[in-house]
Every structure is written in C-alpha cells, then in structure tokens.
Amino acid sequence: MDLLELQKITAAFVKELKLSAKGEKTSLPFVVHEFSPVPLVADGELFQVLKIGGSIGQNALVVKHGKEIEIKAMEEERLPLFSTGKAFLSYIKSHLRKNVKYVTVNFAHELKPVFEN
C-alpha cells in the first residue's frame, strides 16, 4: 500500500469520526458516554468485561492498576441469536461472575442507551 492510499484511508476515517461525533449518519456509530468524575473501579480491583458483537462474545476478568489494566482470564464463544430482550438479559445473567462488583459491556453495534438502577 502506498502513502497516497494510506492518506486517503486516514482522511475518510477522520471524516467518519467527525460525523459520528456530531450525531450524523456514519458507518461508525457510537453512544457518547460521560465517565464518572470519580472512578468506580478501585485500584487493584477485579472487574468483568463482556464484549458482545457480531457472532462472537468475549468474557474477561480484568484488574485495574492505575491507568492500566491486566487481563487475568478471557474466554471467547459463539453468541446465540438474541431474538428478544429477555434472551439477551438471560445471556448476560448467565455470564456474570459472582466475585466482581462491576461489569462493563462493549457492543459492536449502535445502541440507544437505557439506564436502570
């Protein structure tokens, strides 16, 4: 790949990022999320990460060390079809670890956020 082609790819990607950040139609949709001003996960604390997208799911146990993380364990599996919200929540519940206080979920597709306590 030559430099000119890489520059074109970079420009197209930057354009998509700018459109997405403005909430306009783009191939890179995301939910704008403001992080808590005070970290929820304490230094040295174990937490869980679920990555759900496409046909593959990943489940990891992670420890926070300052601004870095250490992956302690990770599993990967094919995802079932989530035909209903109940099926999706059942999947999440079945993968929750009992020894963690916080779970973060990363999705590969655009979502409309719903917040519940």
C-alpha positions as CSV (number, residue, x, y, z in Angstrom):
1,M,0.0,0.0,0.0
2,D,1.5,3.4,-1.0
3,L,1.5,6.6,1.1
4,L,-1.2,8.3,-1.0
5,E,-3.6,5.4,-0.5
6,L,-2.9,5.4,3.3
7,Q,-3.6,9.2,3.4
8,K,-7.0,8.7,1.6
9,I,-7.9,6.0,4.1
10,T,-6.9,8.2,7.0
11,A,-8.9,11.2,5.7
12,A,-12.0,9.0,5.1
13,F,-11.8,7.6,8.7
14,V,-11.3,11.0,10.2
15,K,-14.4,12.3,8.3
16,E,-16.5,9.3,9.7
17,L,-15.3,10.0,13.2
18,K,-16.3,13.7,12.9
19,L,-19.7,12.9,11.5
20,S,-20.3,10.3,14.2
21,A,-19.2,12.7,17.0
22,K,-21.8,15.2,15.7
23,G,-24.6,12.6,15.8
24,E,-24.8,12.5,12.0
25,K,-25.2,9.4,9.8
26,T,-22.0,7.5,9.6
27,S,-20.5,4.0,9.3
28,L,-19.0,4.4,12.8
29,P,-22.0,4.9,15.2
30,F,-21.4,5.1,18.9
31,V,-23.1,6.2,22.1
32,V,-21.5,9.3,23.7
33,H,-20.9,8.4,27.3
34,E,-19.6,10.7,30.0
35,F,-17.4,8.8,32.5
36,S,-17.9,9.3,36.2
37,P,-15.6,12.1,37.6
38,V,-14.6,9.6,40.3
39,P,-13.5,6.1,39.1
40,L,-16.0,3.4,40.0
41,V,-13.4,0.7,40.0
42,A,-10.7,1.0,42.7
43,D,-7.0,0.4,42.0
44,G,-6.3,-3.3,42.3
45,E,-10.0,-4.2,42.0
46,L,-11.2,-7.1,39.8
47,F,-13.9,-6.3,37.3
48,Q,-15.6,-8.1,34.4
49,V,-15.7,-7.1,30.7
50,L,-18.3,-8.6,28.3
51,K,-17.7,-7.9,24.6
52,I,-20.8,-8.7,22.5
53,G,-20.9,-8.2,18.8
54,G,-21.4,-10.0,15.6
55,S,-21.3,-13.7,16.2
56,I,-18.5,-13.8,18.8
57,G,-18.7,-12.9,22.5
58,Q,-15.7,-12.4,24.8
59,N,-15.8,-12.5,28.6
60,A,-12.8,-11.3,30.6
61,L,-11.7,-10.8,34.2
62,V,-9.6,-7.7,34.5
63,V,-7.7,-5.9,37.3
64,K,-7.2,-2.1,37.2
65,H,-3.6,-0.9,38.1
66,G,-3.7,2.9,37.9
67,K,-4.4,3.8,34.3
68,E,-3.5,0.3,33.1
69,I,-5.4,-2.9,33.1
70,E,-4.3,-6.5,33.4
71,I,-6.3,-9.3,31.8
72,K,-6.5,-12.2,34.3
73,A,-8.7,-14.5,32.3
74,M,-10.5,-14.4,29.0
75,E,-13.0,-16.7,27.3
76,E,-14.4,-16.5,23.8
77,E,-17.6,-18.2,22.4
78,R,-20.1,-18.0,19.6
79,L,-23.0,-15.9,20.5
80,P,-26.6,-17.2,20.4
81,L,-29.3,-15.3,18.5
82,F,-30.8,-12.6,20.7
83,S,-34.3,-12.6,19.4
84,T,-35.8,-10.8,22.4
85,G,-34.6,-8.5,25.1
86,K,-35.3,-11.3,27.6
87,A,-33.0,-13.7,25.7
88,F,-30.2,-11.0,25.8
89,L,-30.6,-10.3,29.5
90,S,-30.6,-14.1,30.2
91,Y,-27.3,-14.4,28.4
92,I,-25.8,-11.6,30.4
93,K,-27.1,-13.0,33.7
94,S,-25.7,-16.5,32.9
95,H,-22.2,-15.0,32.3
96,L,-22.0,-12.8,35.4
97,R,-19.2,-13.6,37.8
98,K,-20.0,-13.7,41.4
99,N,-16.7,-12.3,42.6
100,V,-17.0,-8.9,40.8
101,K,-18.8,-5.7,41.7
102,Y,-18.6,-4.0,38.3
103,V,-19.3,-5.3,34.8
104,T,-18.6,-3.3,31.6
105,V,-20.3,-4.2,28.4
106,N,-18.9,-3.4,24.9
107,F,-21.2,-3.7,21.9
108,A,-20.2,-3.9,18.2
109,H,-23.4,-2.2,17.0
110,E,-25.2,1.1,17.6
111,L,-27.4,1.2,20.6
112,K,-29.9,3.6,22.2
113,P,-28.9,3.8,25.9
114,V,-31.4,2.8,28.6
115,F,-30.4,3.4,32.2
116,E,-31.8,1.4,35.1
117,N,-30.8,1.1,38.7
